[in-house]
Amino acid sequence: MTKITFFMSGGVRWGFEETGHTGYGESGDDVLCAALSAMTMLIVNAIEVTFFGSVDYVIDEKTTDIKVMAKCALPDYEEDERVRFAVGGLIDAYFYQLMDMMEDYPEHLEVDTIEKDPE
């Protein structure tokens, strides 16, 4: 099972962490895992390239754990309200997409949100 934990501060989702393998298919042929990876990299690239926001991410190739931290979604780290709105909205969109996916794959995905101030 893959667990995705979103980080929220001041009512804004600003990052997330993905741990574990979905177990939907064999490693290397797991379409659910591939979908999560593709969506995650879309978010990272959109923040960096499209919105010119700052995003830190770590991908552990051995465990497939991923951590994405986009402090630019928060007012203390980004002055431009448009960037904050776009980045926070993008992360929210991923959260809601995963909530929909959990309905079809409840034994493979777990999604949660925790209060976490950026380090």
C-alpha positions as CSV (number, residue, x, y, z in Angstrom):
1,M,0.0,0.0,0.0
2,T,1.1,3.5,-0.8
3,K,0.5,6.1,1.9
4,I,0.4,9.7,0.8
5,T,0.5,12.3,3.7
6,F,-0.2,15.9,2.8
7,F,1.3,18.7,4.8
8,M,-0.9,21.6,5.7
9,S,-0.2,25.0,7.4
10,G,-2.6,27.8,7.9
11,G,-5.2,26.0,5.9
12,V,-2.9,25.5,2.9
13,R,-1.6,22.2,1.6
14,W,2.1,22.9,0.8
15,G,3.6,19.5,0.3
16,F,3.3,15.8,0.7
17,E,5.1,12.5,1.3
18,E,4.5,9.2,-0.5
19,T,5.7,6.0,1.1
20,G,5.4,2.3,0.2
21,H,4.5,0.4,-3.0
22,T,0.9,0.2,-4.0
23,G,1.0,-3.5,-4.6
24,Y,-1.4,-3.3,-7.4
25,G,0.9,-5.0,-9.8
26,E,4.4,-6.4,-10.0
27,S,7.2,-3.9,-9.5
28,G,8.0,-2.3,-12.8
29,D,4.6,-3.2,-14.2
30,D,2.4,-1.5,-11.6
31,V,0.2,1.0,-13.5
32,L,-1.2,2.6,-10.3
33,C,2.4,3.2,-9.0
34,A,3.3,4.6,-12.4
35,A,0.3,7.0,-12.3
36,L,1.3,8.3,-8.9
37,S,4.9,8.9,-10.1
38,A,3.7,10.7,-13.2
39,M,1.3,12.9,-11.3
40,T,4.0,13.7,-8.7
41,M,6.5,14.7,-11.3
42,L,3.9,16.8,-13.1
43,I,3.4,18.7,-9.9
44,V,7.1,19.3,-9.4
45,N,7.7,20.4,-13.0
46,A,4.6,22.7,-13.0
47,I,5.7,24.4,-9.8
48,E,9.3,24.9,-11.1
49,V,8.7,25.6,-14.8
50,T,5.2,26.9,-15.1
51,F,4.8,28.9,-11.9
52,F,8.5,29.7,-11.2
53,G,8.0,28.5,-7.7
54,S,10.5,27.0,-5.3
55,V,10.0,23.3,-4.6
56,D,12.3,20.8,-2.8
57,Y,11.8,17.2,-3.4
58,V,13.6,13.9,-2.5
59,I,13.1,10.6,-4.3
60,D,14.6,7.5,-2.7
61,E,15.1,5.2,-5.7
62,K,15.5,2.1,-3.4
63,T,12.4,2.5,-1.4
64,T,10.4,4.7,-3.9
65,D,9.6,7.1,-1.1
66,I,9.0,10.7,-2.3
67,K,8.8,13.9,-0.4
68,V,7.7,17.2,-2.1
69,M,7.9,20.5,-0.2
70,A,6.6,23.6,-1.9
71,K,6.9,26.3,0.7
72,C,6.0,28.8,-2.0
73,A,2.4,27.9,-1.4
74,L,2.7,29.8,1.9
75,P,2.6,33.5,2.5
76,D,5.7,33.5,4.7
77,Y,7.8,32.1,1.9
78,E,6.3,33.6,-1.3
79,E,5.2,37.2,-1.8
80,D,3.4,36.7,-5.1
81,E,-0.2,35.7,-4.3
82,R,-0.7,34.3,-7.8
83,V,2.2,31.8,-7.2
84,R,0.9,30.8,-3.8
85,F,-2.6,30.3,-5.2
86,A,-1.4,28.3,-8.2
87,V,0.9,26.0,-6.2
88,G,-1.5,25.5,-3.4
89,G,-4.3,24.8,-5.9
90,L,-2.1,22.3,-7.7
91,I,-1.3,20.4,-4.5
92,D,-5.0,20.5,-3.6
93,A,-5.9,19.1,-7.0
94,Y,-3.6,16.2,-6.4
95,F,-5.2,15.6,-3.0
96,Y,-8.7,15.5,-4.5
97,Q,-7.6,13.3,-7.4
98,L,-6.1,10.8,-4.9
99,M,-9.3,10.9,-2.8
100,D,-11.2,9.8,-6.0
101,M,-8.7,7.1,-6.7
102,M,-9.0,5.7,-3.2
103,E,-12.6,4.9,-4.0
104,D,-11.4,2.5,-6.7
105,Y,-8.2,1.3,-5.0
106,P,-8.9,1.3,-1.2
107,E,-6.6,-1.6,-0.5
108,H,-3.7,0.1,-2.4
109,L,-3.9,3.8,-1.4
110,E,-4.2,5.7,1.9
111,V,-4.4,9.5,1.9
112,D,-4.1,11.7,5.0
113,T,-3.5,15.4,5.8
114,I,-1.5,16.5,8.8
115,E,-0.7,20.0,10.2
116,K,3.0,20.6,9.7
117,D,4.9,23.8,9.7
118,P,7.7,24.0,7.2
119,E,11.2,23.4,8.7
